[in-house]
Structures are given as structure tokens and as C-alpha cells.
Amino acid sequence: MKRRDALKNLLFASGGMITLPAWTVNWNLNSIPLSNNIFNAKELRTLSSIVDTIIPSNGTIGGISVGVDTFLSGLISECYETEIQQKIKANLLQLEQNSQKINASFSDCDTKTREKILSDMHSKVTERQTFFEFMKDESIRGFETSEEVLINYHNYVLMPGHYNGCLDLEAN
């Protein structure tokens, strides 16, 4: 490797690391838009209501407070094929239609009513069972892997301890 190229790359990397904190100040979950979000506002409210039904808030923490709804919309929008995305959107529409039978939007219903609508939808059709199980599994995964839950409840430490490479050992 050429010494000049190595020094130039090191200089650029150092400059980038120095200026990085200056332009990343005040980032939060709401300031980062999803680039390829496939859901409209009504579908996002329904998705949030599903998360709130599966993982309700206990007063301090819940699915909505750690951003599981944002995680799900990003996961579905960015990581799944169009066919699966369309099935999820169709199931969200079906969920809204089922809740309209009681003259309310799914997101406007209370928790007990939402649980009943979800369980009725789960018990009817095999494809709907897959939708419910998918939403439940991914909501739980999003909740359990959120930073707040990992650090504050599971006491997860990213890099535990310190590495001591050269230690004198006593031989017995």
C-alpha cells in the first residue's frame, strides 16, 4: 500500500470522526423518516393499535413507548417482499372492516374490544392465523430487542469486562 494513500485515508477518516458529533446532535426516533414506508396514516394507526394490544403499557414501558410500531413498519417496508407486504396490508384492511361492524375504527376501540377482534380474526382463517402470529412474534421481538428493554430490564452490556491481553499466570 502506498504511504500517501494511507495517510490521506487516515486524514479523511479522522476528519469525519471529528465532525460526526456536530451534525448528529438531536437525532431521535421521530426525526429519522422511513424512506420506503409502504403504509398510509390509517394503516400506521392500526399497526400501532395492534402493538398496543399485544404489548400494552404497564405505566412505565410498553410496545408503543419503545417504538415497536415504528420497528414493525420499517421491518415490513424494508425487509419483506412485495407479495408479503400486500398480504399484511390486506389483513390490516380486513381488521379495520371487522372493527367497522361495531361502528368504530380498530384504533378507536378499547383494549378488550381490540383483543376480541384480533382473536376472532385469528380463529377464522388459516391465513389470518399466520398474520396474527406474525404480528405477535415480531412485536415481541421488537420489544425484547429494543435498547430500553435490553439495557434497563435485561441488564445487557454490549462489551462486558475489559480485555487484558498479557497476564502473568501462575503454573501449579
N, C-alpha and C positions, 0 to 999 in steps of 0.2 A: 504494500500500500504506500502511496506517496505521502510524504510528510506534510506537504502543503495542503493536500485534500483533507487529511486527518485533522489538521489544525483548523481549517475552515469549517468543517463539520462540527468540531468541538465548540467553536465560537458561536455558530448559529444555534446549537443546542443550548448553550449557556445563556445566550440572549433570550431564547424562547422561555426558558425556565424562570428567568428574572422577570419578564413581562407577563407571564401567565397569571399570577395572582391579581395583577392590575385590571385585567379585563374579565375575570371570572367572579368578581365581587357581586354579591346579592343574587346569585343563582338560587332558584328553588324549584320545587316540583311544578308550580304553575307557570313559571317563566320559560320553560322549555316546551315548545309546541311539538305535538306529534306530527311528523312530516307526512305520513301516509295514512292518517286516521280515516277508516272507512265508515265510521258511524256518524249519524247525524245527532243533533242535540237530544231528540226524544229517545233514541236508542241508547245514548250515553246515560240518560237518566234511568232508563230501565236497567241497564247494566249495573249502575250504582245501587239501585234498589235491590237487585239480586245479591250483590256483595253484602249490603247491609242486612239482608235477611239471613244469609248464610253465616256471616260473622258480625253479629250486632255489637255495638259498643257497650262496654261494661261500665262506662262513666269515665274511664281513663284512656282506653285503647279499643279500637275496633277496626274493621276492614276498611272503612272509608277514611279514618284518621291516618292510617299508614299508607294510603294511596293504592289499595288493591284494585280499585276500579280503573285507575289510570294504568296500572300494570296490565290488567286484562285487555283494555282497549289497545294498548301498544303491542301486547303479545299477539293478539288475534290479527291486528292490522299488519304487523311486520313479519310474523313468523309462520303464518298458515297460508295455504294455497287458496286461490280464489273460490274454488268449489266449497271448501270448508267454511270460508268466510260467509258465503252466501247462505249456507245452511244455518249458521249461527244467526245471521240477520233474519232469516225466515222464522227461526224459533223465537227470536225476540218479538217479532211481529205477532206470532201466534200467542205468545204470552200476553201481549197487550190486548189482543182480541178476546182472549179468555177473561181478562180482568174487566173489559168493557161490558161483559154480561151482567156485572153487578154495578154498572154505571159509574165506573171510576177507572182512572189510569192506574197501571200497576204501581207506579212510583207514588201515587197519592193514597194508596191503601195502607192500612196499619199492618204491623208485623204479622199478626195472626192470619189475616186475610191473605197476605203475600205467601205465607207458608202453605196455606191451604191450596192456593192457585198453583204453586210450584209442585206440591205433592200430587194434585190431581193431574197435572200435565205429565208428571213423571210416571204415574201409574197407567196411563192410557196407551201410549205407543212406544215401541222399542226405540225409534229414532229420538223421541223426546227423552227417554231414559238416558240415552247417550249424551244429550245436551245437558241435562241436569247434572249428571255425573261429571261431565267435563267442567261445567261451571263450578261445581263444588270442589273438585280436585284442584283446579287452577287457582281458585280463590284461596284455598288453604295453603297451597304452595306459595302464592304471592304474599300471604300474610306471614307465614313462617320464615320466609327468606327476606323479609323487609329489614332494613337496618335497625329500626327501633326495637323490633321483637328480638332479633338476634343479639343485639348488644345489651338491652335492658332486661330481658327476661331469660335468655338462654346463656348470658354471660360469655358470649362468643368473643374471642380475642383473635384478631387477624394474624398476628405474628407473636405467639406466646413465647415468653422467655427471651434469653439472649444466647447467641451462639458464641461459645468460647472454643476457638479452633485449636489452640495449642495449650493443653493442660498437662501438667505432670501427674502421672498416675503411679500409685504405689503398687508394686507387684508383691503378692503374697507367696 
